[in-house]
Every structure is written in C-alpha cells, then in structure tokens.
Amino acid sequence: MPSAPANPSLEDEDLLFRILSQLDKAPDASQRATATAVGISLGRLNAQLRAAAEAGFVKVSERAGPDKRQRFAYALTTRGAAEKNRLTDQFLARKFAEYDALHAELTGTTSGLVPFKYRTKLMQNNLAPIPELYVSYDSAQKLKVEAADLVSHDLSPRQICDLELLMNGGFNPLKGFLSEEDYNGVVENMRLADGTLWPMPITLDVTEDFASSLEIGQDIALRDQEGVILATMTVTDRWEPNKSREAEKVFGADDDAHPAVNYLHNQAGKIYLGGPVTGIQQPVHYDFRGRRDTPNELRAYFRKMGWRKVVAFQTRNPLHRAHQELTFRAAREAQANLLIHPVVGMTKPGDVDHFTRVRCYEAVLDKYPAATTSMSLLNLAMRMAGPREAVWHGLIRKNHGCTHFIVGRDHAGPGKNSAGEDFYGPYDAQDLFREHEEEIGINMVDFKHMVYVQERAQYEPADEIADKDDVTILNISGTELRRRLAEGLEIPEWFSFPEVVKELRRTKPPRSQQGFTVFFTGFSGSGKSTIANALMVKLMEMGGRPVTLLDGDIVRKNLSSELGFSKEHRDLNIKRIGYVASEITKNGGIAICAPIAPYAATRRHVREEIEQYGAFVEVHVATSIEECERRDRKGLYKLAREGKIKEFTGISDPYDVPVNPELSVETENVDVDNCAHQVLLKLENMGLIAG
C-alpha cells in the first residue's frame, strides 16, 4: 500500500493541501490551469502530482485528445479526499491561530475563535459555517465510479444516521468512525485521544467474516440498504471491543433492559472498524424534506433571520401544552429565539413513530410566534444514555448553530432497569452537562416540570407554586396518556391541543380497533400449535379483523424452507415470523405465531418490531420438558436423546424461560378449549377484543 513521504515539511503539506483542494474543485482542468491556480510552475506541479499518485491520493488516467500536453487527467481518490479533509483542518487551525495572535497584538484581547484548551474549534461563532466531510460534486461523481471496485458495507439504519451527521458536520470534530485509541478514550473518560470532549462512541460495527476480509489501510464503500453509495472510508483500525465495559462506562450498567445495551450485545456486529470518512452524497429522505436541515443550512438560516441567540428544544415525543409553556419560558429566560429540534432517527422502542410526531408538531406550530420560532428535524440515532447523551446532544446542537439547550428531567432516560429502578437519577443529566457547560460551548436551560393549576387555568413550574396546598394541581403522565388513547377515553384540552389528539388517534386508535400479535412460545410438543389453532377459530368466529396463523411448521415449509436448525438459522426464522406478524399488525389484522422461539433476545427483537404498530401478547405455554417428551408425537425427543438431532431445544440446546410474559398457560390436565379461553380473557382484559 503506497504511503505519503515520512515527516513532510509544513510547506510541503500546505502545497499538497492547495493541490488536492484544486483537484477537488476542478478535476477536469488542465495541468497548466491547475498550476496557475495553485501558483507554482508546471514542472513542479507534475512532480507533486507524481508524488501524490504514488501516495495513493490522486488517480492518473489517460485523456483522449490531440493536445499531447493534455495526455493525462488527475482526480482525487478516496484516500486523497480524506487527506484533503485532514489538511483542511490543519491549515485552518494554523491560520486561525495566526489570526488570533494578530488580533491580540492589535487589540489586547483574543478573537474568541480559538479556545484555550483541547482541540482547536475552527468556528466558535454560531453563525459561521462549520467543516463538512463532503467532496465537491464533480469529485463525487468520479469517486462513485472508483467505488464500484471497492468492497462494500451495507449500513444499518443506526449507522446511516451516524454517517449522515459525520458527513454534514453534526458530529464535528469527528472526521470518521472512531479509531481504537479514540474509542477507548471516549468510553473511559468521555474524551478523544487528543483530549477533546466527546461522550458517545461512534463506531462502525461489522461481522467477524466481513472484518477478516479487510486489510488495514484498505478503502471500503459505505452504502445504504438499497445499495446506494453514500461515502467511502479508509480502514485504519480494526478491533474486538469489550462490550460489557462499554455498557458499564457509557450507559451505567451492563443490563439488557437498556435498549442500547441490548443493541450492543444482540444486534451490533462483533468487530469495530475505525477510519476517516469521505462523503459522496447525503442519505435520501423522501419525507418532510422541507423540514430537514444540515448544520450549515440552519446556520445560514439564523444568519439570514438575524438570530444571535437560539435555544434548542430536544424532543422525541408529541408536543402538548406543558411543552409549549416550557419552551416559551425557556426562550424568554434566555432572551433567545426558539428552535424546535425533534429527533426523527432512531429513538426508544415503543415511541410514537416520527411521521405521526412531525404531523403533530406541524399541527401546533402556528401556536408559536412565526418570527421567533422555527422547526427542523434531526436524523439522530439516540442511545438513551442519560447524562452522557445530554452532553452529546449539547455538542450536536452547538454544531447546528444553537447557543442554548433545554436539558430535561431524566434527559434521554431509557426507563427502568432489570430491578425495576430508573437507570439514571432525575437530575444526573443536568449535573453532568453543567460540569462541562463551558467546554461544550452552549448554555443549559434547566427543564422545568410544568403542571396545570386549575384555579388559575395555566401551567406553572411545580417547584414555584407557593400555594400548592390551596390549589388543584393537574397532570397526566405519559403512561396515563397512552392508557387513555388505548381505551378511547377523553384527553382534556388543558393537557393537549385538539389537533395533536386528533393526529394521535389517527395513528393510535383504541386497542379494540388495532391490529395485534399473539406470540406463543414453549418446548416442542408443549401444545402451542393446538392452542393457536383453537384461538384462531374463536377469533374468526368473533369477526371484525382478519386472522393469520403463523405456525412454526407452516412457516418452515413456506417461508424458511432453505434454513437449517443452527442457532443462527433458528434466529433468522423467528425474525422472519416477526416481520410478517408486524406487517399484519400494522395493517389492522391479528397475527397468531406459534414457534418454539427459545432465545429471549430474539423474542425481544420481535416484540420491539411489532410494538411499533400494535400490541404484542407473549403467551408462554409452560408445559414441562418431561411432559413434552412423554407426548413426543413426532419422535423428535427420542432422536435428540440418541444424538441424531443436534441442538435440540430442551435437550442439547437451552430454552430461555420468559420472565414477564403477558400470560403463562399450563396444559397438563387442562383441555385445549380452556387454554384458548384463557388467552381470550387476557385479550379482553387488555382491551384488544370487545367483552
């Protein structure tokens, strides 16, 4: 693999920077025009181009035409584009330092552009542009052609969110996915290797097989799930992380009840890759395109509007009246304009989908003064990391041009841990943010817990009500709101806007009108299929919604016939069942699933996929292994005992007994009709079918 000369001089690096920048801006220009633009002789340019080509920064190709002086064309490679980004930062950092010294000499004060510690922040002014990782349009077209020969990695939805914010500057100062050294610093003390504050690991996780096929220094193409190339990356690091350590340090506990820890252990690849990224094009979003802004687009908007102070409101929930009062107060307190900046990437499983939320935001946006309020969507994959996430959100909003940021009570908290306690204290996020506020470069506005005072017909901060014993204080929790929506109960106007309630009811009608999934799990021979068939007939007898049975054997025959019975293939089979059930649920039908589904992590994955659209009812058919073996109608247990069936659940492979199923059914000495009736009663109790 070619490399650049060791220890180049500052003058050599500046010249290389100017040449690479010129080739990026005008890749089809002649050598003579390039030499003139850079300000050197043609002979020296040719020597520099040869050296750059040997280092892998420039690709040389023959150019057709009669002019022999134009025999060759030069274009940036993936490696060259990454080097240009590195040199750009280095060049600008030095120039700003020189400017700051001159400013101090002339005025006796610093310019404010260069902080006194940690990495140089090139743009402290919230209205000035920040660095992006994209190459020019012409260079991007050439890199697309070059990337056709590169090994490709298809990004997961979370990785696409991360890549977009890397490329557009939302994750500034990161220039790519973290190296192992940066990763270790972030995990252990929230700092990159050079000391810069950064609380969240931004890593490219891949499978062992894919990682083993790569060499250090190799360029790879990063593509979306449809195969469209978004960027290239030079692999500088490859390592197997200690995920338990990452969970403990970043999320506070190695507890799978935390959605990000569950993702870490059960969905993310085993190996991490690190290296600089070269942006070719941003991911395509077909929804709400007019509401999606890059950091530089928002900064340009603030410049145009003359906004010098901007307070950002982070939300992943619909806006209700308490939120409106909170944002009004925050803007007044900071004497700033308001940016409603909701997350529309990945949030907590079970959250209201972003399509519904954005419609809710737009429905109430006219409740805010148009001259001082704006809304923009942030395609961020949240980690629900509480205190660290608050600091992360502050840095991201700083990059988007905001000067103030509202930090909520239990900001980005994931809920309860496995012991039923909150993962983080209610004010841990505010405490950590306050500790690093100056270094983040954005001012925190404390979240006020707003409650409705009935006698005064207004919202007030709960801790500022002096006469709380003499007035009626009203509040509706998120859990209570979900219950009222599920049961079709009234949601009072003092709590939410009618327009918001209307949108929520469109997406979340009463449970008796929603689709849902009944998911039976248990040993082979436990009676799952028999009970599922009886339940299907009873539900079809009731009518009102289409019912589909996804029995394990039927699915194996029609959907997964090519799969074996390894752990990997059994997981894939259950995920296929879950996907089909989620589509049935989304479209208002009833899905009845009856696989063995031995692994808790896979069942959780299916639950999270289905609960985006409707209820997931897990029914554990708790027949003992001894009883299942006694029944053994298919002779499978006998073959497993003889070693003729490998990895057989309950014999040679484990079964994770459900910890908190919606229903557990005993089948020994109980007839099938009674078991099916128990499930019906549970569905009625949950409001999924009419009594």
N, C-alpha and C positions, 0 to 999 in steps of 0.2 A: 504494500500500500504506500503510495508516494506521500511525502510529507514536506511541510514548509521548511526552509532553512532554519537551523537552530539559532536562537537568540538574535533575531533580526534587530537592526537599529530602529530607533523611533522614526527616523527619516524614511527608512525602507518601509515601515508599516504604514506611515502616512501616505506614501506613494501608492502602495498596494491598495489602501482604502480608496484613494481617488480613482484608481483604475477600475476596481470592482464596482464602485458606485456608478461610474460612467458606463460600463458594460451593462449594468442593470437597467439604467435609464435608456440607453440607445444601443441595444445589442446588435443591430444591423448596420451601424455606422461604419465607415471605412476606418482603416488603421490611421490614416492621416488625420481624419476628423477627430478620432479619439485622442491622438497625440496632441492636437491643438487644444482640445477641451481640457486635457489634464495638464498641459503646459510643459511638455517635455519633447525631445526630438523623436523622430520616427524610429531611429535606430535604437534609442534607449527603450522606447515602448516595446519594440519587438523582443528585446532581451527580457524585459519584465514579463511579457506575455508568455514567453517560453518557460520562464521560471514558474509562473503561475500555473501553466498547463502541467508541468512536472509535479507540482504540489497537489494537483487534482482540483484546483479552484476554477479552472477555465477549460472548456471543451473546444478543441480546434477541429474545424471541418472545412473541406474544400468548397469554394464558392465558384459556381459556373459564371462565365462571362469573358469578354475579350480582353479586359484590362488585367495584365499579369500582376500588376501591383495590388490587385484585389483578389488574389488567389485564395486567401484563407478568411474564414469567418470565425469569430470568437464569441462564446456565450458562457454565462455563469453556469457552473454545475451546482448540484445540491450542496456540496461541501463549500463551494465558493460563496453561495448565498449565505450560509451560516457564518462563514468567516467575515463577510461584509457586515453582518449584524454585529458581530463581536467588535470589529474595528470601529464601527459607527459609535458604539457606546464609549469605547476607549477615547476616540477622537473628541467626542462631545464633552466627555468628562474633563479632559485636559483643557479644552477651550473655555469651559465654564469656570474651571478653577483659575485660569488666567484672568478671565473677566472679573471674577470675584476679588482677586488680588488688586487689579487695577481700580476697581470700584472702591475698595478700602483705602487705597493710596490717595484717591481724589476726594473722597467724601469722609473718610474716617470711620465708615460703617461697612458691614458686609452687605452683599446684594440680596441675601436670603435664598439664593439659588443653590447653594451648597451647604448642607448641614455639617455640624462639627464632628459627627461620628458616624461610623458604619458606612455602607456603600453610598457613593455619590448619587443623589437624586437629581436627575438631569432637569426635571421640570417641577419646581416647587409651586409655581403659580398654578392654581386650579383651572385656569382658562387656557393655558398654553398646551399645544399638542404633546402627546407622550409617544415614546417609541413603539412601533408595531413590528411584527416579525414577517410581514408580507414582502415579497419581491414585487417588482413592477409588473404590469400586465404583460408586456412583451416577454420578459424573462419567465413569467409563469407559464406562458404558452410553450416555451422551449423546455421548461422543466417537466411539464406534463408528458411531452414526448420522451424525454430521457427516463422518466419514472416508469415507463412501460417495461423497462428491462430490470427494474428493481424488485426485490422481494417485497410483498405487500402484507400489511397487517390490517385486518378489518376491525375498526374501533367499536367498542361497546358504547351504548348511549352515554354512560358516565364519562368515558374517555373523549367522546365527541364534545361534550360540554367543556371539559378541561382544555382540550385543544383549541376550541374557539376563543376562550379567554386568554390562553397563552398568546395566540396569534394577534389578537386585536389590542393587546396591552392591558387587559383587565387584570392579569396576574403579574404585571410589571413589578419587580425587576427580573422575573424568571424569563429565561431565553429558551426554555425547553423543559422536558421532563427531568426531574431531579437526578443528579448523579448520586452514587452511593454515599460519597462524603457529605453532600448537601442533605441527603435524606437522613443520615444519622444525626446531623446537627439539628434538623427540624424536629425529629422525633424526640431527641433528648432534651433540647433546650430552646426550641422554637426559633432557631437561627440557622441561616445558611452557613456554609463553611467560611465565608468572609465576614461573618458577624451580623449580616442583615436580618432584621426581624422578619420571620415568615413562619406561621404556626401550623400549616397544613401540608402533609406530604402530597405532592402532585407527581404521581408515578405512573408509568406505563406497565401494567401487569399483563403478562402473557403466559402461555402454557410452556411447560418444560420442553416439549417437542419443538415448538417454534423457536424458543431461545437457543436451543442446542444447534439449530441450523444456521445461526448467525455468527459472524466474527466481529470482534471489537474493531471499530473503525468503519464498519460496513454501513452503507446508506440503505434505508428502507422507505417504502412509500406508505403513508398513512391514509387509509380510505374509509369512507362511511359505509354503512351496512348495505348500500346498493352498489358499492364498488367505485364510487366517485372519489378521485384523489383530492385530498384537502391539503396535504403537506408532505414534506419529506423530513427524515430525521437521521442524523448520524449517530450510531450507537457507540457511545463512549464508555458505558458501564453496563454490567450485567451481573446480577446477584440474587441470591435467595434470601429474602428478609426474614427477620424474626417477627412474625405477625403477632404473636402474643405480646411481645414487648411493645410493638406499635400500638396495639389496642390499649395496653395499660397506660402508656405515656400520653397518647393523643386523645383517647376517649375516656380515660379514667378507670377503665376496668375491662378485663378480657371476658366479657359477658355477651353471649349471643343474643340476649334480649335487646341489645343495642343494634339498630338496623345497620349501621356502618361496620360494626364488628362482625355481624352475621355476613355481610357482603365480603368482608376481608377474608373470612375463613371458608365460606361456602360458595362464593361466586368468582372472586378475583383469581387471576392466574397465580401460579406458584412463584414465578420469577419476575423480577422488576428489570426494566430496561431504562437507561437514562441517556440523555444527549440533547444537543441543540436541535431546534425545530426551524424549518424554513417554510413559511406559509405560502401556499399557492392560491387558495381561494377559501372563503368562509363557508361553513355549512349552510345549506339552503333551508330556509324556513318558509313554508307556504302560508302559515297562519300569522295574523296580526303583524304583517310586515312593516306597516307604518309606525308600529309601536316599538320596534326593535332598534336599538341604537348602540353603536360601538362607543367606547370611552371617548374617542376623539370626536365623534358626532355629537355626543352630549356636551362636550366642552365647547364645541363650535356653537351649539345652540345657546349655551349660557353666555358666551361672548356676544352673540347677536342680540340677546334679550337684555344684556347689561346686568346679569345676575352675578354679584360678587360673593354672596353667601348663599349656600344651598344646603338644606337639611334633607337627608335621605331617610325614607321610611321603608324598612325591610319588612316584607310580609309574604307568607305562603298561604294565608287564609283570606276568605272574603272580607271586605270592609263593612263593618257595622257602625252604628252611631258612636259607640265608645271610641273606635279607632279615629273617626272624623274629629272628635273633640280632642283626642290626644295629639293628632297631627297639627291641628290648629294651634294648640298650646305650645307645642314644640317649636313651630315656626315663629310664633310671637316671642317666645323666650330667647331664641337665637337671633331674632330680627333678621330672618333669612327667608328665602323662597323655598318652596316645598317640592321635592321630587319623590313621587310615589314610585318605588322601585321594586316591584314584586318579582319573586323567583319563579321562572316558568320552566326550569330544567327539571332535575330530579329532586323531589322533596321526600317527606316521610311517607312510607307506605300507608295507605288509607286516607291520605289528604284528598281534599276536593281537587279534581283534575283542573289543569291550568286553563283549559278552554272555558269552563264554567266560571272560574275565578276572574278571568280577564273580562268576560261579559259582565260580571258583577261590578268590577272596577269601572268599566266604561259607563255602566248604568248610573253610577253615582258621581261621576267625575264633574258633572255640572253643579254639584253641591259645593264645589270648591271654586274660589275666585280664579278665573282663567289666566289673569295677568300674572299671578304669582305662584301657580301650581302647574306641574307637568307630570306626565307618567311615562315611564319607559320600562321595558321588560328585560330581565336579566336571565340569560340562559346558563344558570349556575347549577351544578350538581351538589346539593347540600350534603354534608356529612352528619349533621345533627350533633356536633361536637361541643355544644355548650360554650364554655369560656373561650376556648381556642377558636371556635367558629366566629364568635363575636369580634375578636381581633382580626380574623381573616376577612370578615365582612367589612370591617372598617378600612382595611387596606384596599379592598376591591372598590369601595365607594370613593376613596381618595383618588384612585386611578380614574374613576369616572367623572372627576371634577367636583365632587361634593366637599364641603367644608365642615359639615356637622352630620352626625349619625345618631339615630334613635336606637338605644340598646334596651331591649325589653327585659322584663322579669322572666327568669329562666329562658334567656335568649337561646334559640335553636336547641332547646332541650328535647330529648327523644322520648320522654315519659318515664315509665317505671322500669327498674331493673328486675332481675330474676327473683329478688327477695321482696318485690312489691314496693320498693322505695325509689324516690326520684334519683336519677343519675347525678344530677348537679343541684347545688343549693340555689334558691331563687335569685340571689344577687351575686353568685360567683362570676358570671359573665361581666357584669358591670365592674366588679372589683378588678378583674384581670385587664379589662380594657382601660380602666382609669390608670392602672400601673404603667401602661405602655402608651398612653394617650399622646404624649409629646412626640414620641418616635413614630407612631402611626401617622401623625400629621393631620389628624382630623379630630374635631371636638365632639365629645359624647354628650348626648342629651338623654337624661335618665327617663326610662319608661315610667309613666305614672299609671297605677292601677285605677282605672276610672269606673265609678259606679253611678247609678242613676238615683237621684234624690227626688222622691215622688212629690213632696210638698213644694219643691222649687222648680219641678219639671225641667231638670237639667243634669248633665253629667258633671261630677266633681271628683278630684283625686281622693281616694279613700282615706289617705292619711292626713288630709287637710280639712276634714269635716269636724268642726269643733263641737257641734250639737248632735252627734250621731245617735245619742240615746233618745233624742226627742223627734227624730225624723224617720221616715220609712226609706230604707236603702234597698234598692232592687238590683239584681244582677242575674244573668243567665250564663252558665258555664258552657264551654264547648260541648261537653257530654250531654248537658240538658238540651242544647240546641239540636244536636244530632238525634236525640230521642224524639223531640217534637216534630222534626222533619220526617223521621221514620214512621211515626204514628199519625201523621197528618194533623197535628194539633196546632193551635194558634201560636203565632210568633208575634208578640206585641210590637207596635210601631215605635215605642220608646226604645226598643232594643235594636231594631234593624230597619232599613229602608224597605218599603214595599217592593221597589224594583229589584233589590237583592234577593228578597224572599221568593219573588216570582222566578228568578233565574235558578235559585237553588231547588225549588220544587220541580222545575222542568227536568233537571238532571237527577234529582233525588226524590222521586215520588214516594208516597207511603209504601212501606215494605210489602204490603199485600198486593202491590201493583208492580213490584220489581222482580227481575229475574234473580235466581239464587242457585247455589250448588250444594247438594248433599254428598259428602265425601266419606264413604265407608272405608275403614282400614282395619286389618286384622290378619291373622295367620291364614295360610291356605287351608280351606276346609272349615273355616270358622262360621260360615253361613252368610257371608257378605252378599254374594250374588243372589241368593234366595230371598233375603230380606229386601234387597234393592229391587228385585222384580216385583215383589208384593207391594212395595211402596209406589213403584211406578204405576201399577194398575190402580191403586187407590187415588193417586193424584190425577190420573187421566179420568177416572170416574167423576172427580170433582169438577174438572174442566177449568177453562179460563186462561190457561197458559200451556204452550207445547212442552212436552216432557221428553227428554232424551236419556237413555240409559247407556253409559259408557262402562260396560263391564270389562274386567281385566282380560278375559279370554277373547272377547269380541274385538277389543282394541288391538290385541296382539295379532289377530288374524287380518284385520282390515287396515290398521294404521301403522303397525310396527312389526310387520312380518319379517323384516330383514334383521331385527335386533336379536341378540343373544340374551343371556341371563347374568352377565357380569354386572358388577355394581354400576359401572358407567352406563351400560345399556338399560338397566332397570331404572336408573335415574332419568335417562332420556325418555323412556316410555311414560313415566309418571308426568314429566313435564309436557309431553305431547297431550296427554289426557287433560292436564291443567289448562293448556292453551285452548283446546276445543271447548272445555267447560266455561272458560272465561268469555269466549265468543258467544256461547249460548246464553250465558248470564247477562252479558252486555245487551243482548237483543231481546231481553224480557222473558226468556224461556227458563225452564228448570232442567238442570243437569244433575243426573244421579251417577256417581262414579263408584266403582267397586273393585279397585285394585288392592294388592297387598300393601303397597306403599310403606316399606319397612323403615325408611330413614326420616327422622324428624326434620332435618334441614330441607329435604326435598318437599315434604308436606308444607313446610312454612313458605317455601318459594311459591308453591301452587296457591296457597291461601292469599299471599300478597298480590299475586296476579289477578285473582278472582275478586278480591275485596275492592279493587278499583271500581268495579261495576255493580256489585251486589253482595249479598250475604254468603258466607262460606260456613257451612254447618258440618263440622267434623264429627263423625259417629264411629266410636271405637267398638267394634264387635269383639268383646272381651272373652272369647272362648279360649280355654286353656290349651296349651300345646298338646297335653295328654289327650284331651277330648278330640282335638283335630286329628291327631294320629290314630285314635281309635276309629274315627269315621273313615278317613282316608279312602274315599270312594274311587279316586284315580290311581291309587297305589304309589303316590309320589313320595310319601314319607318312607315307605319300605325301600324304595330305590335310593333315597337320600341316606338312609342308615347303612346301606350297602356300599355307599361311596360312588354310586353310578350317576348321581346328580350332584354337581358341585355347587357351592354357595347357595344352599337351600335355607330359606328363612326359618329360623327357629331351631335348625339342626346344626348347620355349619356356617350360618351367617346370622348376625344379630337382628333383632327387631326392637326399634325404639318405641317403647310403650308411650302413647300420647299422655302428656302431663295434664293438660287442661282441655280435653275435648268438650264440645258442646253437649255431647251425650255419650254415655257408655252403656252398651246393651249386653246383657248376659243371655246366652242362647241355650244353655244346658237346662233341660227340663222345662223350656218355655217354647210355645209354638210360634211359628213364623208370623202368623197374623198379629199376635200380641206384640212381637218385636216391631213390626211395621207400624202398629198403632202407637207405640211409644215415640217413634220418630215423628209421626203426625202430630202428636200432642206437643212435642218440642217445637215443631214448625209453627203451630198455632200460638204457643206461648211467646215465640219470638216475633209474632205479628206477620209472618211470611204467608200464612194462609188464613182465610176467614174462619172464625169459630163456627 
